[in-house]
């Protein structure tokens, strides 16, 4: 495996000054390789007694990372320096996963070995099957995924020691196990819900095709991809592989900073992704499009309702992007292609295209920088492939696992890594004396 090249931000000759009362405090200015500037406030409290308040961390750099670069104003997304547009066109999910985790594109021999390691690790320990039976039939698949991924550390304890040094030495094996078995867990969760028996993996198939095989095959009727569904799903996974310090990735780094093993840290990331403001957004888009279609609207009326504040437009705008999300551009083209190959004439796609045109041409959306994001088209593609809506976030999680593991690895490899411990501004009661129970009113 390639070793990561070491990068670090540079310290500028000039400094930033914060004035509190009559006192000036100087702090170094840091500069990233893409000219992202930051004021290094790590000594703010020790120098002044104050802390910086930034609710939601929207303007706080929580770490130095060499994995992913985003410029939201220009709509740029790069993994290890490679533009997402080039990776989407020329790479595959597993090749991009390797790039994200190890820092370099693999050569042919390395990529072949990497694929073999992952594709041959899909089989779950037979002792894990009762875990699925223990869940209620209506259990949410994200709850099952998070819980059973966490349980992997009990079946592969040699790779989950909670010793940062040992876990890092076993990263190659542990990451291959996690990448592969997460698919099996997701597929088994679906089959339990549908009352179907477990379907064994076929390591001769591609990563995405094998997942669809495990998900949808029936006894005597193996799943056959005749319309490019596995290629579309591979692209979906690739476009979700990493996205800088979002909620779930920051959660993985937070948990990893305590020294927690890879499986436990990824399980925490899955739980963070579950939230409707994060990984559940693509479900909300489909629900919105279905509601528009059910009302008999072609999308025009909904656009006007959204502009007047009477309707909520899902899948538009992004916490980081103030331009068109580059992943949405790629998925928009893929959605048209997938539906054409499958032979589905989905009216939701027509409504989606109409909403997209409005966002690109209507001054209301342009002024507010409300462009389609990755969630806008991803749900249409997953729906066309046959993925149930309540499994959409699971698909997101399967794609994001490489990015989470790469961020865990950065924490584990950093000898200066400290446990994450944010401060707070306390706004509760001042000191008060305890009152005995019989004297309380």
N, C-alpha and C positions, 0 to 999 in steps of 0.2 A: 504494500500500500504506500501511496505517496505521503510524505510528511507535510503538514501544513507549513507554509512559509510564514515567518513571523512578521507581523506588521504592528506598528504603534503610531499613535498620533504624535505630531511634533509640537514642541513648546515654542511659541513665538517670542521674539525679543521684547515686544511691547506687552503691556498688561491691561487688565480691566480694573476700573476703580469703582467701589461701592461706597457711597457716603451715608453714614448713619449719624445723625446729629451733626456734630462739628468734627467728626473723625472720618478720615478717608482710609479705606482698606483696599490694598492692591492684591490682585489675584492673577495668576498666569492665564494666558489665552492658549488654548489647544486648537490644533488644526488637523482635520482628517485628510486622507489622501484625495478626497473629492472636494477639498476646500470647505468642508463643514466646520464652522468655528464654534467654540464653546468656551465659556469662562469656567475655569477650574475652581469650584467652590468647596473643595473637600476640607479646606481649613477655615471655612467661614465661621463655624460655631466656636472653634478654639480661639480664633482671633477676636471675634466680636461679641460672642454670647448669643448671637442670632442664628436662625436657620432659614433656609429658603423655603417658601411655601408655594407649591405647584400642584394643586389638586388634579389628580388624574395623570400626572407626570407628562403633560402635553409639551412642556418645554424643558424637560429634564433628560439629560443623557445618562442612562443608568449603567452603561458599560462601553467598552471599546470592542468592536467586533469586525472581523474581516470577511464575514459571510455574505451579507446582502446590502446593497446600496439602493436607496430610494430617493428620488427627487420628485416630491409631490407636485410642485409647481409646474415642472416640465413633463410630468408623466413618464419618468424614467424608472425602470426596475432592472437591476443587474445582479446576478449571482456570481460571486468571485470575479467580477469584472465583465462577465459575458451578458450581453443584453438579452432580456427575456424573449424578444422577438426571434433572435437567432436560435436560442435553445428550443423554442416551440417548433420552429421550422425544421431544425436539423438533428435535434437530440431526442432522447427518450426519457421516460420518467426515471428508470434505474440509472442511466448514465448521468442525468442531472442530479439525482440523489447522491451518487458517488462524488460528483464535483462539489456539491454543497458540504458534504461531510469531510472530504479529504483535501479540498483546496485546489485540485487540478483535474483536468479531463483525463480519464484513464486511456491507456493504449488498448489495442484489441485483446491482447492476452489478459491484461488485468481486468478489463470489463467482462470478459467471458467467465473468468473465475469468480468475479463478484456476483454475476447473475446466477451462476451455479449454486453459490453459497445461499443465496436468498431463495431461489426456486425450490431447493431441496429441503428447506426447513419448515415447510407449511404444516406438516402433520402435528397435531396436538397430542400431548400425552393422554392416554386413555383415561387416566385418573381425573382429567379435567372435565370429562363429559357430564358427570353429576353436577358440576357447577352450573351448567346451563339449565339443568332440570330444576335446580333450586330457585330459579327466578320465576316470578309470576309471569303468566303468558302475555300479559299486557305491559311488561317492563319496557322502559324506554331503551332502545339499543345503545345509546350513549352511556347509560348507567352500566349496562352489561360490558361494554367495551372497556370502560375505565377500570371496573372492578377486576375483570379477567386479565387485562394487561398487567395490572398490579400483581395479580397472583402468579404471573410467569416467573417472578423472582423466587418463588418457593419451589418451582419445578426446575429452575436453572440457577440454583443458589451459588454455584461456582462462579457465575458471572455477575452476581449481585451481592457483593460482600459488604457494601457501604464503606469500604476502604478505597479512597479516591485513586490511590496508586494501583491497586489490584484491579479495580473496575475499569480503569483506563487501559490496562494491559489486555483486558479481555473485551475491549470495545468492538473489535471487528466481529467476533463471534456473537456477542450480545446484540449488536445492532442488526445483524443479518437475521437472527432469530426473531427479533421484534418486528422488523419490516415484513417478514413472511407470515408469522403467526397472527399478526393483527388482521390480515385479510381473512384467515381461517376463522378467527373469533367473530368477525363481522358477518361472514357468510353463515356460520353456525347459528348466530343470533337470529338471522332472518329465517333460517330453516326451522328453528324451534318455533318461531312465531307462526309459521305457515304449517306446522305439523309435519314437516318433512325430515327424513333421517339425514345424518351427516354424510356429506359427499367428500370423498378423498380427493386430494390435490393431484394435478397432472403436471409434473415438472417439465414436461416437454412443451408446454404452452408458455406464452409470454406472461408477465406479471399480471396485467389487467385481464387477459383472456382466461387465465387460470382462476382468477377471482370470480369472474362471471360464470365459469364452469362450476365452481364450488357453490355459488349462490343459486343458480337457476336450473342445473341439471336435474332430471328426474330419473327414477329407476328405469333402465333400459332406453332412456331418451337423453343422451348427453347433450349439453348445450352446444349449439353451433353458431358461431358468429358469421353471419352471411351478409352483414350490412355495415361492417366497420365500427361496431360498438366498442370493441376493445381498444381500437386506435383512438377513438374519441375519449374514452375513459382514461387512457394513458396520458392524453393531452391535459385533461382535467386535473389528474394527479400532479403532473409536471408544473402546471400553473399555480398550484397551491403549495408547492414544496417548501417554500419559506417566504416570509414577508416581514423581515426585520423584527423590531421589538414590540409586537402586538401583545394583546392581553395574555394569550395562552403561552407564547414564547417567553414572555417576561416571567410568567408563572413557573415554567420549566427551569429557567435560570435561577429564580428565587429558591425553588426546592433543591436544585442541584448545589446551590451555594452552601447548603447545610451539610453536604457530603452524601446526600441520598443517592442510591443507585439509579441506573439508567431507567429501569422498568418503573420504579416508583415516581421518578420525575416526569416521565412521559404520561403516566396515568393522571398525574396532576394537570398536565397540559390538556388532556382530553376533557377533564371536568371543566376547565376554564373555557374551552372552546364551545361547550354545550350551550352556553348562554345565548339567548335570542339576539343580543346586540353584537355577537361575534359570529360564531359558526352557524347559528340558526337563521341567518339573514336570507339565505337562498330559499329556505322554506317559505318565508314571508313573501318573497317575490312571486312564487307560484300561487300562493293563496290570493294575492292581490290580483294577478292576471286572471285567475279563475273567477273571482268575484266580478271583475269587469266584464268578462265574457258572459257570465250568467245573467247580468243585468241587461244584456242586449246592446251594450255600448261597444263601439269599435276602438275605444281609447280616447277619443276626442273629448267626450264629456268629462272623463276622469281627469284629463289634463287641466281643464278649466277649474274643476273642483279642487285640484291640488294647488293651483295658483291662488285660489281664494281662501285656502286654508281649511277647506271642508273635507279634504281627503289626504291621506298620508301616502306619499310616493315612496315605495320600497325599492331598493337596488340602485338608488341614485345618491351621489355624494359619498365622501369617504373622509375619515379622520385625517388621513395623510395627503391623499391626492386632491389637488385643486385643479386638476386637468383630467382628461379622459384616462381612466385606469387602463394601462396597456394590456392587461390580461383580459379585460372586457372586450377590447377590439378583436383580440385573437379568438375568444370564445364565441363572439357574435358571428364571425364567419364560419366557425366550426358548427354552430347550431344549425345554420341553413344547410350545410353539407350533410350533417348527420340525418336530419329529417328527410332530406331528399333520398338518401341511400336506403333508409328504413321504409320509405314510402308512406310516411305519416304526413298528413296535411293538418298540422296543429294550429288552430286559430289563435292559440296563445302566442305563437311566434309572430303572427301578423300584428297583434296588439303590441307586443314588445317592440317590434320595429317602428311602429308609429310613435310610441313613447320615446324611443331613442332619437328619432328625427326631431321631435319637439325639443328635446334637451339640447340638441346641437344647433337648432335654428331659432328657437324662441328666446327673446331677450330676458324673459323672467328667469329661465334656467341658466342662461349664459352669465348673467350678472351675478347670480348666486353660486356659480361654478358647480352646478348640479349635473354632473356627467354620470353615465352608467358606470357601475363598478362591477367587479368580477362576479358578484352574486346575481347580477341581473340576468345573465344568460346561462349560468351554470345549472340552475334548476331545470331549465327547458331541456338541456342535454341529458341530464340524469333521468328526467321523466321519460324522455324518448327511449332511453336504453332499457327502461323498465324498473329503475330503482324506486322503491316506495318513498313518499315524501318524508316520512319519519326517519329514513336512513340517509337523507341528504347530508346531515352533519357528520355522520359516520364516514361518508366518502371524503369529506373535507379533512377529517382527522387522518385517514389513511394517506392522503396526499401530503399532509403537513408533518408527518413523523420524521422524515429526513431532516427538515429544518430544526425541529425540536432536538433531535439527537446531535446535530452539529453544534447547537448552542450549549447543550449539556457538555459536549466534548471541550468547547472553549473554556468553560468554567473549570473542568477537571484538569486541563492542561496548564492553567495559569497558576504558577507557584505563589503569586501574590493575591490570589482570590480570597475574598473575605465573605463571611456570611452576610447576606443582604439584611439590612435592618433600618428601614425608613424611620424618620422622626415624625412627630405629629404636633399639631397645635391643640392643646387640651382646652376644652370649653365647658367642662363640667363644674360641679360644685367646688367651692373652696373648702379648706379643712373645716371639719365640724366634729363635735364630740358624740360618741355613741350614747343613745338613750335606751335605758332598760325597757323591756317589753311592757311591763305594767304601767310605765309612765308615759307611754306614747298615746297620743290622741287618736 
